């Protein structure tokens, strides 16, 4: 669900989420009809938040719930003059919801279906280190 508790959308996530503004790419695996419509290509999108269980994305494509996506992204953290990179990560996710935002933009909520232990550990570590008050 959306990142707030406004209206009918109640936050049901078990994991802490981190608001971000990061680029990612995704490719549709299922349904086949959607994959064929988009020509089986990688699509650029913006990651809006991240948790150990999934992420939300802002995209120009109306991707239906239950679609399966191959997602690629790299996390980075800047501390003074040092930059730390986590990734690149390649994760399989399933669209849980799609909220039309107008202007041909959609917010997708995606749950991780297939993620390596190393990538999951890096995401958890990234969220902990970035959420320090």
Secondary structure, 3 states (H helix, E strand, C coil): CCCCCCCCCCCCCCCCEEEEEEEEEEEEEECHHHHHHCCCCCEEEEEEEEECCEEEEEECCCCCCCCEEEEEEEEEEEECCEEEEEEEEEEEEEEEEEEEEECCEEEEEEEEEECCHHHHHHHHHHHHHHCCC
